Amino acid sequence: MRVLVVDPLEESRDALRVAFSGAGDQVRGVATSAEADRLLAEFAPDAVVVAFEPGEAESAGLLDRARASDPRRGVYALIDGARLEDGVRAMDLGAHDFLWRPVSDGRVALLRSRFAARREREGGIEQMRIGLARNEIAAALPGRSASWTAALADLEREAPLESPVLLTGEAGTEKEAAARAIHRLSPRGSEPFLVASSWDPGARSESAAGSLFVPGIEAMPLEAQAALLAEAELPGARRLILSTDENPREAMMRGRLLPTLAASLFDHVVHLPPLRERGEDIERLARQFLHELDSALSFDAEAIDALRTHDWPGNVRELKEVVRRAARLTEGPAIGPTVVTSVLGRPLASRRSRRKKAPVVRIAVGDSLADVERRLIQKTLEFARGNKRKTAELLKLSLKTIYNKIKEYGLEH
């Protein structure tokens, strides 16, 4: 492992260098905190030993910086042998353990074994976290086609890196779910995942941990893109995961993507293929979405053929909506091609579209309950365009009850 020793006393500094290097470690020794700060970045030590004086803010601050810059790093205090309470104080301030002067080869060997055990324990926990993350991703981004499997492999390749990532693909190709996958598989996976609908270059969160997902980067003003890039380059900043529906090189040529930002992204692009290029995934996803809505329903073979031949301009988002509509319209246990083609022929509902106003059933004192019930079922059937399952949902009745009432009142529609 790589070890950094920070001790103004040359004799003990050299003794520690000999003890650690004798065990096969790479060792650097410095006398001051300023030199140590430089080597924390350049040498990236696995373990840091800091000469600790309880009354000095400098040594306590270095312990804190050494641990904060890499949470997996081992941080140890070096104290005078006559003051063991100083070692306890250092551990209260965040040190994992302590050594004392004069340096003992046996104590160094014990420290190394404890460090290895801690790394192994933390590695096991990290393996469990990654395993859980992969299960979550399989559920959030299902699919087995060759093009989709390749895209998922690209996501996993980018996840452990710290560089910004650009997700490309048409609208509806699940880019936010893909961004979450990169975050969950990264070393930052247990930290916050934030989605920015807009960016204020003058505002910076107190906590910069985790990842920041910025959708539609090409729509952001260039000055805001520059501020975003500057923020990402600060020490300890959040990792950037960006997305665009456009070809990034074309967006840059049209002046919609900042060249300096684009330069940092072009080696870290993950493209999510459109649904029409995912072959058998269309059927697989349709069946999965339907099962999540109603496990008693299924698609017949002709309905599946209709789904396969559609070009899916809205991609996975459109498929989910088509399945939802088809499930609501069908009257039997199997969804046929007529229902599917009917749904595919209608545009996706706009959030601003007005709902059809439900008819009013008027009653008067003296009307029989049976007559009121008959008229209510009749009007609801008309409102649902004869769809008995929809009628049952609106009236909070079972489908069997609706069929029985229609037969009882002679309401065949």
N, C-alpha and C positions, 0 to 999 in steps of 0.2 A: 504494500500500500504506500501512498505518498503521505509523508508526515512533515508538518511545519512546526518547528520549535521556536518560540519567541521568549528569549531570556537575555537580560542585559549582562548576566554573569557568564563569561566565556567558558569557564571551567565546567559548569553544569550543562551548558549548551552543548559543548563538545562531548560530554559523557553521554548525553541523550542521543546525539548523532551516532556515536559508536554503538550504543545498545540497539537502536532501531535498525541501523544499516546491517548490523550483525545478524539480524533476523530476516534480512533480504528486502528491507524497505528502502524506498528513495527518501532521503531526508534533506531538508533545507533548514538552516538555522539563521535567525536574524536577532538583532538586539532591540529593535524599536517597533512600536505599533504601526508607524508609517510604512516601514518596510514590509510588515506583516500584511497590511491592507493591500499592498501591491501584489504580493504573492498569493493572496486568497483568490485573486482573479487570474493571475498568470499561471501559477503552479497548480491551482485547484486541488488542494490537499484533501485526502480522505480523513485525516486526523490532524488536530491542532493542539499543541501543548503550550499553554500561556503561563508565564511566571505571574503569580497572583498576589497582589497586596490589597487587603480588604479596604484600606483607607484611600486607595487610588482609583479614581473613576476611569482612568485610562485602561487598566487591565480588565476591569469589569466590562467596559464598553467593547473591548476587543473580543472577549468571550461571547458577548451577545451578537456582535457582527459575524463572527466565525460560524455561529450556529444558524443565524438568520439567512445567510447567503447560501446555505445548503443544509436543509433539515436532516439529511442522512449522514452528515459529517459527525465524526466523533470529536468532542471538545473536552479538553482535560486541563485542570489547573496544576501548576507546579508550585509547591509551598516549601517553607523551611520545615525540616523534620520535627522541630520542637513545638510547632504550632498546628497540630492536627485540626483544631477548631477552624482554622482558615480554610482547610479543604472542605469542611462541612458548609461553611459560608459560600464557597465558590459553587458547590452543588446547588445550594439554594438559589443562586443566581443563574443557573442553567447549565453548569458543567456536568458532564456525565460521570466523571470520576476524578481522582487526583493522584499525583505522584509527589514525592518529597525529595529534598536534597539531604544528604548526598544520594545520587541516583543509584538505584538497585536494579541489576539485570533481572532479578526475579520479579520485582514489581512491574517492570516494563513488560515482561512476558505475560503476566497476569492481565495487565491492561489490554494487551493485544488479543488475548483469548476472549476477553469480555466483549471487545469491539467486534470480533468475528461472530460471536454468538448473537449480538444485537443485530448485526447486518443480516444474518441468516433468518432471524425471527421476523425482521421487517420485510425481508424479501418474500417470506411465506405469506405475510399479510397482503403484500402488494399483488402476489400471484392470485390470491383469492379475490381481490378487488377487480383485477383485470378479467378474471373468469366470469364474475357477476356482470361486468360491463359488457362482455361479449354476448351473454344471454339476453341482456336488455336490447342490444343492437340487433340481434337476430329477430326479436319481436317487433322492433320499431322500423327496421329496414328489411323486410322479408324478400326473398327471391333467390333463385338458383341458376338463372340463365348465365351464360358465359360473360356477357357484357356487364351484368350486375355484379357477378362474383369478382370480376376484375376491378370494378369501381370500389367495392368493399376492401379489396386488398390494397388499393391506393390509399384509402382512408387510414387503414392500419399502419401503412408505411409512414404516413405523415404524422401520426399521432404522437410518437415520442419526441419529435423535434420541437424546437422552440420558435422556429421561423413562422411568419405569417403564412396562412393557407388561403387559396382562392378556390371556391367551389363554383363550377360552371354547370349550366344545364338549362333546359327550358323551364318555364313556370310550371309548378306542380310536380317537380321531380324530387321533392322531399329534401331540399337543401338544408333546412333548419335541423331536421332529424340527423342528417349527415354531419352537421357541425357539432351537434351534441355527441355523436359517436366519436369524433376526433377528440373532443374534450374528455369524455369518460375513459378513453383508452390512453390518455396522456398521463404523465406524472402529476398533472394538476387536477386529475379526475375527481378528487374529493373536495376540491375548492369550488367556488361559485361559477356558474355558467350564466352570463348575462347576454340579453338580446337588446341591441340598440335600434330603436325605430327612428331615432334622429341623433345627431351628435352636436354637442355644444363644446367647441374647442376651448372655451374659457373655464369649463368645469372639469375638475378631476376628483374622483372618489378618493376618500381617505384610504380605502383598501384596494390595492391593485392586484389582488390574488385572482387566480382562475383564468377564464377565457372570456373574450368579448366577441360576440357574433354580430356582424354588421351586414344585413341583407341589402341587395341592390346598391352596391358601392358605386356603380356608374351614375346613379342619380344624385349622389352627394356632391355639393359644390367643391371645386378643386382646392379652394383654401381650407375647407373642412377636411378634405382628404390629406392635405399636407399636415394639418394639426394632428390628425389621427396617427399618421406615420411617425411624427415627432414624439407623440405620447408613447407609442409602442417601443421606441428606441431607448426610453428612459430605463435605468436599472430597476428591476423588480416590477416592471409593467405587466399588465395582463397580456396574454397571447391573443393575437388577432386572428379571427377566422372570418373571411369575407365571402360574399357570394355575388354573382351577377347572372342575369338571364341572357346577356349578350356575349359575343365573342370578345374576349378581353383585349386582343390586339386591335380589333376594329374599334372598340370603345376608346382605346388610347389614341388611335389615328384621328378619331372624330373629336378629340379633346374632352372626352367624358371620363377618362381615367388618367390620373396623374402619372407621368412617365416614371418618376422616382419610385412611386408606390408599385407600379406595374413591374419595374425591374426587380423588386424584392419578392414578387409573386410568381413570375413566370416559371421558375424551377419548382414551384410547389402548388401546382394546379391539379385538382381532382375533378374530372368530368363525370356527371351523373347522366347516364343515357336515358333518352325518352322511352316511355312505356312501349311504343310501337316497335322498338328495337330489342325488346326483352323477351320475345318469343313466348315460351311456355309460361312465363311469369304472369301473363295476363290471366290465364285460367286459374293459376295457383292463388293469385292475390284476390281474384273475384270470389273464389270459394272461401278463402279465409275471412274476407270482410263480411260475407253473408253469414258464415258460422258465428261470427262475433255479434251480429244483429239478432239472429234467430237460428239456433242450432237445428230446428225442425225443418227448415227450408233447404232446398237444393236447386241447382240449375239443371235443366235437361240438356241433352247433347246439342240440340239445335240452338238453344240459348247461348251455349258456350261458343258455338260457331259464329253467332252474331257478334259476340264480344271480341272474338279473335280478329274479325275482319274490320272492326272499327279502327280508325287511325289515331284516336285518343289525343287530340290537340291539348286537352287539359291534363294529360298524364295521370299519375296515381290519384291526384286530387279529384279528377273527373270520374275515375273508376269508382272511388268510394261513394261519390254522390249518385252515380248510376245504380250501384248495388243497393243503396239505401232506398231509392225511389222504387226500384223493382220489387223489393221486399214489401213495401207498403201497398203496392198495387195488386200483387198476385193474390189469388183467392184459394189456391190449392197448395199442397205441400211442395210442388215443383214449379219453378219459374220457367215459363216457356218462351219461345222466340218472339211471340207477339208482344208480350210485356216488355222484353228487352229492346226490341226495335222501336216500340212506342216511346220508351224513355230516351233512347239515343237520338230520336228525332226532335226532342225538345231542348232548347238551350238551358244551360245551368241557371238556376234561380238567382236573381240579383238580390242582394241584401236589401235593396231599396224597393223591391217589388211589393206591391200591395197584396195582402191576402184576400181571397175571395170572401165576401161577406156572407156569413151563415144566415140561412133563412130563419124567420121567426115563426114559431108555432103558437097560435093564439088559443087560449082556453077560456071557457066561461063557466060560471057557477051552474051546476046541473049537468055538465058534460060527464060522461062515465069515464072511469079510469081506463077502461079498455079502449075507448075511442081516443082518448088523449095519447095513450101508448101507441096505437096504430098510426095516428097522424105524425107523432114524433119520429117513429121509425121510418115512415114514408118520406118525410122531409129530409131526414139524415141520409137516406139512401140516394135521394136526388142530389144532395150536396156532394156526396162521395161518388157521384156518377155511376151508381150501381155497384160500387166496390164493397162487398160484404165485410171483408176484413177491416177496411177503413171505417165502415159503419160501426162495427163492433168496438173498435178502438175509441171512436168518438163518444159512444154511449156507455163505455166502460162495462161491456158485456162480453161473454164468450162468443166465439164464432158459431158454436153449436146452437146457442140460445137465439142468435140472430136468424139462423136458418129456420129454426122452429117457429119463431114469431112471424117470419115472412110467409111461411106456409099457413100458419094459423089465420093470418089476416088477409091472405090472398094478395100479397104485395110483390109478386114476381116482377123483377125489373130487368 
